[in-house]
Amino acid sequence: EAVFANNWEEAARIQNDLGDIEHDADNIKNEIRLHLPSSLFMPVDRRDVLEVLDLQDHIANRAKDISGLILGRKMSIPAALHETYTKFLTRCIDAARQAQVAINQLDELVVTGFRGDEVTRVKAMIEELHVIEDDTDTIQIGLRAQLYAIEAELPPVDVMFIYEIIKWTGDLADTAQSTGNRLQLMLAK
């Protein structure tokens, strides 16, 4: 919204906050890595946990990349794309949140020995994540078509960066889906 309004002071504040959150996430990731047991008797494979952690870190990093590029170039998203981009971004955030909800069930899965109703519930969450990610793909196709329709009116360099922002925004949902896929593999083991 700050970018749409060309409120670069507010955008800079938000980007700074996002950078702080991403930094905190890196610290938490490092703490988990340092304290994750390497015991043979962990309920889940250590590599699987580290892979999920890396995927979650990628979401935070990509969000920071998006805000950094937009702020660094003071990129204006064309008004004709505002509604569709907002819908796209919201759905990508929905995917990241859905992945978080599923991952937050990991402790319950450990308690139940990866059996029973909890597994069914997490599988349903992962299925919903796939539906959300499919939605983002559909919206992304439409958003690119909208940009293509107006790109001749825009500076070519701006167009290239807008396509990159669209791609990176889609990466949020793609990585969330990959997180769900990794959790699904953990359930299968």
N, C-alpha and C positions, 0 to 999 in steps of 0.2 A: 504493500500500500504506500509506503514511503517512497519507493522508486516510482510508482505510478504517478505520485504527486510531485515528483522531482524535488522531494524534501531530503536533500543529501545530508544535512546535519542529522536528521533522525535516522536515515539509513546508516550513517557512520556509527551512531550509537548502537543500533541494533547489530551491526556487523561486529562491533567490539564485544558486545555481550555474547554473540555467537562464538567468537574466538575464545572468550573466557570459558564458555561451556565446553567447547571442544578440547581446550587445554585440560580442564578438569576430567573430562572423559579419558584423555590420554593418561593422566595420573592414575585413575582408577584401573584402566587396562593394565598398566605396568604393575600396580599392586597385586592385581589378580594373577598375573603371570608369575610374579615373584613368590606368591604364597600358594599357588596351585600345587597340590601334592603330585609327586611323580610315582606314587604307589601303584602297585599292580592291582590293588583292591578298590580303586575308585569305581563308583557305580556307572560312570560314563568314561569313554576314552578321552584322555587328556588332549589329544590332537583335535578331537571334535569340539571340545570346549574352547580351545584356542582358535579354531577356525571360526566358530560363532562369534567370538570376541573380535577377531579381525574384521569380520563382515560388519558388525555393529560399528566398529571404529571407522570403517570406510564410509558409512552413512554420515557420521559426524564430520569427517574430513570433506566429503563432497558438498555438504551443506555450507561449510566454511569456504570452499572453493567458489561456489556459486555466488555467495555474498561478496567475496573478495573481488571477483571479476566484475560483477555488476557495479560495485562501488568504485573500484579502481578506474574503470572506464566511464563512470557516470552514465551507464547505459540506460537509455530510455526504451522501454518496451512500447511498441506502437499501440496507440489506444484501441485499434481494431482487434488487438490480441488480448487485451486486459481480461475480459470475461473468461475466455477459453484458457488462458494461462493460469488464472486464479483457480479455475476448476481443476486443471491438470495438477497444479502444485498441491492443492488441497487433497486430491486423491493420492498423490505420491506420499504426502505426510500420513494419510490414512494407512497406507501400506506399512510405513515405518512403525506406526503405533501398533498395528496389528501384529507385526513381528515381535515387538516388545511385549505385548500381552502374552503371546505364545511362549516366548523365552522366559517370562516371569513365572511360568508354570513348571519350570525345570525342577525346582525344589520339591514341588508336589509329586512330580513324576518319580523322583528319587525315592521319596517316602513310600510310594505305592509299588516300587520295584518295576516301574515302567509297565504296569498292567492296569486293567480295570477301566472304570469310568473316566479317570483322568486322562488316559491315553485317547479315548474316544473324543473327549472334550478338546484336547490339543490338536488332534487330527482335524476336527471341525474348524478350529481356528486357522490352521494351515490352509485348508480348503478355501476359507473366506479370504485369506491373504492372496491366493491365486486368482480369485475372482476380482479382487481390488486391483491387482497388478495387470490383469487383462484389461480392465477399465482404463488404466493409465496408458496402455499401449494404444487403445482406440482413440482416446483423447489426444494423445501425442500425434497420431497420424493426421487428425483433423487440424491440430494446431500448426503442424508443418505445412499443410495445404493452405491454411489461411495466410501464413507468412509468405509462401510462394506466390500467392495471388497479389501481394502488395510489395514484394521485394524490389521491383523495378523502381519504386518511388523512394527507396531508402538508400543511404550510402552503402556500397557493397561490403565494406569492412564491418559495419554495424550488423548487416544481415548475417555474415559469417559468425559473428559472436552471438547473435540471438539464436542461431541454430545450435551453437555449442551449449548455450544456457538451457535450451530445450532438452538436448541430449543429457546433460549433467543432471537436470531435474528428474528426468526419467530414470537415471541411474539410482536415485533414491529408492524408487519402487523396485527396480530390478535387484538391487542388493538386499532389500527387505525380503523379497521372494527367495533369494539365495539363502538367506538366514533361515527362513522357514524350511527350505529344502534340506538344509544341514540338520535342523532339528528333526525332520522327518526320517532322515537316515539314522539318527541317534535312536529314534523310536523303533526302527526296524531291527537294530542290533539287539 
